[in-house]
Every structure is written in structure tokens, then in C-alpha cells.
């Protein structure tokens, strides 16, 4: 996505050079899983990581919505219209709902009493 922003395909506010920091949750997934499996507070780490990931996902969804032409919060030169074209349609149509489902499934697993 960063490359798409630098090539002018996607508005910059939707990359990590702008306001999209959900790459942090992906980058921290393995280190948090490793730490959680070796610590007594493992479930706490997983809760914090998953909550932070959900907040970061919500952040980029809000940025994407307010970047649409009907709102254009970042100006007419930074419109979110690129997701209507293939192959980018997969982002809002499949990948974002899958990310949300993943976070919800992690919350569901963490609610169980047994580890």
C-alpha cells in the first residue's frame, strides 16, 4: 500500500506515511505470540495486542471512509477511489472483513476460561 501511495494510486493518508499504522499489529503478532506463550501474563499480552490491532483497523476504516469523494476530508486531491478498481477491490471487500473476523475470533478464544 505504501508503494501505491508513492506512485499516486492511493491517497497518502491511507499508507503508513500518512495515518495507517495497522501494519504494527501484523509486525508484532509473532513477537507477542512468542512472549505470550512463555509468560504468565500471556493472555494479558494477547488481549492488549488484539485490542490495539482492532483500534488500528478501525482507524484505517475511518480514514478510508472520510477519504471517499462524498466527504473528502483530506481534500479533492486525496480521494479514496482506487479501491473501486481491480485488484484493490479485495481490500474493502475481503481483506478488511477477514481482519475484523480474525480479531473477533481472537477475542472469542481469549474469553474462554482455559488457556
C-alpha positions in Angstrom: 0.0 0.0 0.0 2.9 2.3 0.7 4.1 1.8 -2.9 0.7 2.5 -4.2 0.7 5.8 -2.3 4.1 6.8 -3.6 3.0 6.0 -7.2 -0.1 8.2 -6.8 -2.5 5.2 -7.0 -3.7 5.5 -3.4 -4.0 8.6 -1.2 -1.0 9.1 1.1 -3.2 9.3 4.2 -4.0 5.6 3.8 -0.4 4.4 3.9 1.9 4.3 6.9 3.5 7.5 5.6 0.1 9.0 6.4 -2.2 7.6 9.1 -2.3 3.9 8.5 -0.4 2.2 11.3 -2.2 -1.2 11.3 1.0 -2.8 9.9 2.2 -2.5 13.5 -0.2 -5.2 14.7 1.0 -7.6 12.0 4.6 -6.8 12.8 4.0 -7.5 16.5 1.9 -10.7 16.0 4.8 -13.2 16.2 6.8 -11.4 19.0 3.6 -11.1 21.1 2.7 -14.7 20.4 6.2 -15.8 21.4 6.1 -13.7 24.6 2.6 -14.8 25.5 3.5 -18.5 25.2 6.4 -18.0 27.6 4.9 -15.7 30.2 2.3 -16.0 33.0 0.7 -12.8 31.6 0.4 -14.2 28.1 -3.3 -13.7 28.0 -2.9 -10.1 29.0 -0.4 -9.6 26.2 -2.8 -11.2 23.7 -5.7 -9.0 24.9 -3.6 -5.8 24.6 -2.3 -6.8 21.2 -5.7 -7.7 19.9 -7.4 -4.6 21.2 -4.7 -2.4 19.8 -5.0 -4.2 16.4 -8.7 -3.7 16.4 -8.3 0.0 17.2 -5.7 0.3 14.4 -8.1 -1.5 11.9 -10.9 0.8 12.9 -8.6 3.8 12.4 -7.9 3.0 8.8 -11.5 2.2 8.1 -12.5 5.6 9.4 -9.7 7.2 7.3 -10.9 5.3 4.2 -14.5 6.4 4.7 -13.7 10.1 5.3 -11.4 10.0 2.2 -14.3 9.0 0.0 -15.5 11.6 -2.6 -18.7 12.3 -0.7 -16.7 13.5 2.4 -13.3 14.3 1.0 -11.9 15.2 4.4 -8.3 15.3 3.1 -9.1 17.4 0.1 -10.1 16.7 -3.5 -6.6 15.6 -4.5 -6.6 12.8 -1.9 -9.8 10.9 -2.7 -10.2 7.2 -1.9 -11.5 6.0 -5.2 -8.8 3.5 -6.0 -10.5 0.7 -4.1 -13.2 0.5 -6.7 -10.7 -0.9 -9.3 -9.4 -4.4 -9.5 -7.4 -5.8 -7.8 -7.7 -3.3 -5.0 -11.4 -4.1 -4.5 -10.2 -7.1 -2.5 -9.1 -4.7 0.3 -12.5 -3.5 1.5 -14.5 -6.4 0.1 -12.5 -9.3 1.6 -9.3 -8.4 3.4 -10.7 -5.9 5.9 -13.7 -8.2 6.8 -11.2 -11.1 7.3 -9.1 -8.9 9.5 -12.1 -8.0 11.6 -13.2 -11.6 11.8 -9.7 -12.6 12.9 -9.7 -10.1 15.8 -13.2 -11.2 16.8 -12.1 -14.9 16.8 -9.1 -14.0 19.0 -11.3 -12.2 21.5 -13.6 -15.2 21.5 -10.7 -17.5 22.2 -9.4 -15.2 24.9 -12.8 -15.2 26.7 -12.5 -18.9 27.3 -11.5 -19.8 30.9 -9.0 -22.4 29.8 -5.8 -21.3 28.0 
